[in-house]
Amino acid sequence: MKQLDRLIEEQEKLLMDRTTTSARLREEARESLAGGVASAWQDGPPVAVWIEEGHGAHVRDVDGTDYVDLHGGFGVGLAGHAHPAIVAAVTERVRHGTHFAQPTRDLIPVTRLLADRFGLPQWRFTNSGTEATMDAVHLMRAATGRRKILKVEGSYHGHHDSVQVSIYARGEGDIGPDDRPRSVPYGPAYPTAVTDLTLVVPFGDLGAVERVLAEHGDDIAGMIIEPIMMNIGLIIPPDGYHAGLKQLLHRHGAYLAYDEVKTGFAVAPGGATELFGVTPDIICLAKSMGGGIPCGAVGATRELMAKVADNTYEQVGTFNGNPMMLAATHAVLTEVLTADAYRHFDALRQTMVSGVEAAMARYGLPGYVAARGAKGSVIFTERLRNFRDFLAYDDRWGHLHWLYQHNGGVFLPPWGKTEQWTLSVQHTAEDAERFVRNFERFAAAVHTALDAPVS
């Protein structure tokens, strides 16, 4: 649609015109910083916006523009910025030393709090979501002596070799038919000798899992899955899917691992595990758990963690259980993500969902809003069920919405086709209403443009 392209061009110019310092800093950085950014994910088109500071539910960029922060560091920000409880906990901890590579007292209360929330009795720590999912894959293989794993087509589980397979990517090659997707590595860095050991299935399809288990069951160690598919919008599974998945895998002697890096704490106090009432064999956590400090954790059954305890699987890391992370996590679990916090998320989410849905109906826009807890995503197409539905999705809608929000003072993650907003305990009703007002401006502009003749 030429009309959408025209609106995108106008909004991108507005963005570029007011982020000149970001553009200058990036060019200055290129000499010593590859690509001028610290991560490929910071390189959202048309410009990487450099941030100066964050307080409460707001951030300020280097050009002096203030935003309501619904980016949330890709889901880290349930506590918001500089939350007093986290500032106090980290400040107190830093006075007594920041790293020892030895156990400290906070390990005991924090692991007990995690066990209470997620229903798995024993835990180990990592430093990121990628490390947590890597440990989950290694543990399933070590416990079964099997090589292969299952994952969902289109899901992202971090950047280690075993899971960089059939994810949202550009030009991956022949992905195969809808009912029998092929395992495709994510670019030249990932050897097929490893990625061929990862078999993919469509999300929400128990029949596909049963078929693959029947064909390869004696060599499948387990399955890693986001219980809510989060990297291509926000896709809720069919009723009974997770209970059926656990039964199927156990019937074949395989394990179920939940990647709750994004959903853990965000969609409910005990994550999607609590939301769906199914406890997996392994849970991977990170992001919001640390309140802004790099973090990660793996919880599992006693049977599986016995393999860790006796070093059948030697789970290691110099910074595992770092005291700074433990102090911040303890504050998050006891003082930030309380029952009141989840009531607050519910109220703000309802304002945003109802406001956007009303605007979509009023202006005749396609799509719907998918949201749970502190997370949500505006989807500009028919119901998404899996990755193949997502492939037909016109990403110009999401990008244009992102531009209208950004130019209207609301910072969302880039790539509006795929990412979610993240609420924090420090957001207000006015912040939620601003998101809705920006969406109404976007919807009205699109409606007017699409009704206009195409030149």
N, C-alpha and C positions, 0 to 999 in steps of 0.2 A: 504494500500500500504506500503510494507516494506521499499520502498525507502524513502518515506516521514518520516517514523519513524526514519530511520537512520540519515537523515538530521536534524531532530528535536533533536535527542540525541547529535549530534555534536555541534549544535548551543547552546543548553542548557548548555553544558559543558563550552563553551566559556564564556557564561554569568555568570555562577557560579564562574568560575576562576577569574573573574575581579570584583566581587561584594562581596569579603570576609568580608569587613567591614560592609556592610549591613547585612550579615548573622550573624556576631558576635553581632552587636547591637540588632538584633531581639532576639537572645538567651538571651542576657543580660536583655532585656525588659520583657521577659516572666514572671518573678517573680511578677511584679507589674502591667503589662499591659496584659490583656487577649489576648492570642494568639500571643502576640508580635507585634500587629498592632493596630491602632486606629479605624479601620473599616474593616469589611470583604472584602470590595471592594479594599482595599489596598494590599490584599493578592494574587496578580497575580502570577501564577506559572511561573517558578520554584522558584522564590525568590521575596520577597518584597524589592524593591529598595528604600533605604532611601535617601532623597534629602537634600543637604546642603544649596543651595541657587539658586535663579533665577534672571536673569537680561535680560531685553528685551525679545527676543524670545528663550532664552536658559536657561537650568538648569544644575546644577552640582550635582552629587551624592556624597555620603560620601567617596567613593573610589577615587574621583578626576576626574571622567569621565564627560566630557562636552557633552551635547546633544542639538540638535534642539528640542524644546518642542512642539510636536504636540498632546501631551496628553491633555494639557490645563486644567488640573484639572477636567476632565470629562465635559468639555464644558464651564467652568468658564472663560477661558483665552483669550477672544477676545481682551483684552487690553494688553496682555502680562504681563511681570513681571516688577514691579517698574516703571510703566509708569509715566513720570514726572508730568502730570496733576493730577493723582490720589495721588501720593506722596505729592504734594503741598496741595491738598484739605484736605487730612486726617491729615497732619501735622498741618495745620492751625486750623482745627476743634479740634484736641486734646488739643490745648492750652486753649480752652474755655470750656472744659468739654466734657466727653465722653458719659455720660448717665444720663438722668433725669426722664425717664418714664413720660414725659409730652411733649406736642407738641412743636416743634421748627420751625423756619421760613422756612427752606428748604422743609418742607412738601408741601408747596403751589407750588413752581416752579416744583418740581419733579413730583407731581401728574399731573400737567398740561402738562408736557412733555410726560408722559406716555399716557395720554388721546389723545394727538395729534398723537402719533405713532400708537396706537392700536384701536382708534375709539370708545373706551368705556369711558363714562364720569366721573365715580367715582371709587375711589381706596381705598384700605386698604393695610397695610404692614404686612409681616410675617418675619420669620428669615431663611426660607429654602423652597425648592420646596415641600418637604413633607407637611409642614404646609400650603402652598398655596393650594395644591390639597385637603387637608383635609377640609380647609375652603370652597372650592368650593362644595364639596359633602354635607357638613353641610348646606350651604346656599340653595342649591337646595331642600333639604329635608324640611328645615324650610319654604321655600316659597310655597311649594306645599302641605305639610302635608302628603307626600307619603314616603314610606320607601325604595323602591328598586332603584338601579341605574344600568345603562348599562356601560360596558367597553369593550375594544377590547381584544380578547384573545392574550396573549403574551406581552402586553404592561405593562410597569412599571410606576407607578405614585407616588412613595414614599412608606414609610414603615408604614403607618397607616392601621388599620384592613380592612377598607372597600375596599381598592384597592390591598391588597396583595392576589389577586385572579387570578388564571390562567395566571401567568407570566412565563417568561423564568426561569425554575427551574429544579432541579434534582428530578426524581422519584415522581412526584406529584400524581400518581395514574391514575385512568381511566378518561381520558380527553374527552371521548365521540366521536361520529362521526364528520367528517369534517364540515358538514352543521349544526350540533346542538351540539356545544362544551359544555362540562359540566363546572360548576364553581368549581374550585378546590383550596383550601387554600394553601398558600405557607408555608407549614411546620406546626409544632405543636404549634407555638405561636399564631396562628390566629384561633379563635373559629368559627365553622361552623354556630353558631347562628347569627354571623355577616356576614360572607362571603356568606352565602346562599342568602343574600339580594342583592348580586351583580351578575347580569346576564351577560354572555359574548357572543360576536358575532365575526365572522371573520372580519378582516380589509378589507375595500373597498367593502363590500357586503351590499348594501342597502336593498336587499330582506330579508336578515337575520334580520336586524333591524326592518323592517316592520312587520315581523312575530312575533318577540318577543313583539313588542308594541301591536299588535293585541291580543296576549295572556295575557299580563300583564299590558297593558297601563294604567289602572286605578290606578296602584300602582307604576308606574315608575316616579321618580322625575326628572330624566335627565340622560344625558350621558356625561362621561368624556373621552376625546380622545386626543392622540397626533396627531395633524393634519398631520404630517409626522411621520411615525412609526420609532422611533429612537433607541430602545434598542436591536433590532435584525438586525443590519446593518443600512440601511436607505431606507425606503420603501415609495415611492411617491404614493398617492392615485389616483384612476382613475379620469378622467375628470368629473366634475359635482358632485363628491361624497359629498363634504362638503355642497354645496348648497342643495342637496337632503336630506342630513342628518338633516339639520336645519329645513327644511319644514316638514319632517316626525315627528320629535320630537315636534315641535310646534303644529302640527295637533292633537297630543295626550296630549297637555297641559304640556309637559315636556321641560326641558331646555338643552341647549348645552354648555358644558364647554370645552375649549381648555386647555390642558396641554402644555404650550409653555415654560416650564422650560428649555428645550434644544433648541427649535427652535426660541424662542423669541430673537430678535436682531441678531441671528446667520445666518438665511437663508435670511433675508431681514431686512431693518431698522425697519419695523413693523411686523417682524416675518412671520410665515405662514399665519397669518390673512391678511397681505398685499399681500403675494405671491398668495393666492387663491382668494382674493377678497370677502371673507365671514367673517362677523363679528359675533362671537358667543355671547351668553348671558353673559358668564364669561370667563376671561382669567387668567391663573396662570403663573407667571413669577418667575425667580430666577437666579441662576448661573451667567451668564455674566453681568447681570444688575449691580452688586455691584463691579465689577472690582477687585474681590478677597476678598472682605469683605462679611461675611455671610449675605444673603439677601433673600427676597421674597416679592411678591406683588400679590394682587388679584384685577382685574378690572371687573366691571359689569355694566349692565344697571341701569338707575336711579330707575326703578321699583324694581329690586332686591336689590340694595344698600339701598333702603328705609327700608328694613327688617333689615339691619345692623344698620342704623342710629337710628331706634327706639328700637333697642335691642331685636327685635323678634329673631334674631340670634345674640347673644352677642359674637362678634369677638374680642378676647383679646390676649395679650401677653406682658410680661414685657419689652421685647426688641423691640417690634413693632415700627417702625419709629425711630430706634436708630440714633442719630445725625451722628455717624461715617459712617454708611451705607448710609444715605442721602447725605452726603458730597461726598462720592465716587461715588454714582449713578449720582448725578448732573454732576460731571466731566465726567463720562462715556457718558452721553447723550448729553452733549454740546461740549466736547472737544476731545473725543476719537472716538466714533462711528458716524463719520461725513459722508457726501457723498463721500469724498475722500477715507475714510476707506473701503467703500463697493466697490469702483472701484479697490482698492488694493486687496481685497479678490477675486474679479472676475479674476484679472490677475494671481494671484498665483494659484487659483483653476484650471484655464485653463492649466497652465503649468503642474500641477500634474496629472490632468485627462488625458490630451492628451499623456503625457509621459508614464503613466501606461498602457493606452489602446494600445499604439503602442508596448510596450514590451509584453503585453499579446498576441497580434496578432503575433508578431515575433516568440515567443517561444511556441505558441500553448497552452496557459493556458486557462482553462475554466473561464467564469465569465465576469464581467463588473465593472464599477465604477459608484456609485450613489453619486451625490454631488449637493449641493445647497449652495450659499453664502459662508460662512466660514467653512462649514461642508462637510465631505465626507467619504466614506467607500468603500473599495475594496471588492467586493462580488465574491467568487470563486464558483459560481454555476449558474444555469439558473436564470431567473428573479424571484426575491422573490416578492410574492404578499401578503403573510400573514404568520402567525405563523406555519401553517401546512407545508408550503413549507420549512420553516426554519428548521423544525425538521429533515429533511432528509439531511441537510447540514453537510458535513464532516469538523469538526472544526480544523483538523490538518493543512489545508491550511492556515487559518487565523493565527494560532499560529506560524507556521513556518515563515510566512511573518513578524509577530511582532518580532520574534527573529532576523531575518536579519536586520530589521530596527534598533532595539535596539543595536545590535552588530556593526551596522554601524553608530552609533551616532545620531539616531533619536528616540526620546521617544514618543511612541504611547501608548494609553490605553491598558492594558492587555486584554486578551480574544478577540483576533483579529477577532473572528467569529461574535462578536456582537457590538463592539464599533466603534465610528467615530473619524477621526482626527478633530482637531479644529485649525484653523488659527488665528493668532493675527495680529493686526495692525503693530506689530514690526517685523514680519517675512520679509525676503528678498527673492529676486529671487533665490539667492544661496541656501537658506534653502529649497525652493521648489525643486530645482534641485537635492539637496542631497537626498531627499526622492525618487525621480525618479531613481537616480543612484543605491540606495540600492534596489529598486524594481527590476531593471534590473539584479543585481547580484543574487537576489532570483530567478527570472524567469529562468535565465540561469542555475543555479544549479539544479532547479527542472527538467528542460528540459533534462539536461544531466543524472540526476539520473533515470528518468523515461524511458529513452532510453536504459539504462544499463540493462543487465540481472539480474534477481532477484536470489540471492543465497539462 
